Amino acid sequence: MQLDALAAHGYELIFTEKMTGRTGERPEWQRCLAELRGGDTFLCWKSDRFGRSAAHVLTMLTELRGREVTVVSLTESFDLATKEGRFMFAVLAAAAEYETELRAERQAEGIAAAKRREAEGRMVPGKQRIGRPRVADPAETATLRQLVASGVNVTEAARTLKIGRSTAYELLRSA
């Protein structure tokens, strides 16, 4: 959705970050900043994509303005060249940071509650364990072993069971 919106505006140079950004390592972001020159326009899809915290967003906005780079948000219609536009950008950045912190807090509370229920032996109906669901149950793992033992290569056995090849190798290694 974001790429489609940016491409629709006719920009030829689009930077796409593949990482979450939680680690602070954002190589495409760094490459983008290095490419920007005075007079360029930096187009972002939405202010919450600009940075991870309101402080970071405002620091970057100030730095780009100091380099005479125009910053435009596609989904929020305000002019960052005006003090009112920068104020609205700051408010939205703070709201996005607040929302992210609330989501993380709720997730941590949910995980803690699930661990308490598991320790007390009273899981949520339909759940038997915490964490990602297993890709293959013990019966499927046994079938995988039989297929491989009978001469079927791991890739074909994985296709037969509709699991990934790396998962099949992991299952064979684990038992």
Salt bridges, closest charged atoms under 4 A:
GLU28 OE1 - ARG31 NH1 2.72
ASP48 OD1 - ARG49 NE 3.54
GLU63 OE2 - ARG67 NH1 3.14
GLU84 OE2 - LYS83 NZ 3.44
GLU99 OE2 - ARG103 NH2 3.03
GLU120 OE1 - ARG122 NE 2.51
GLU156 OE2 - ARG159 NH1 2.60
GLU170 OE1 - ARG173 NH2 3.01
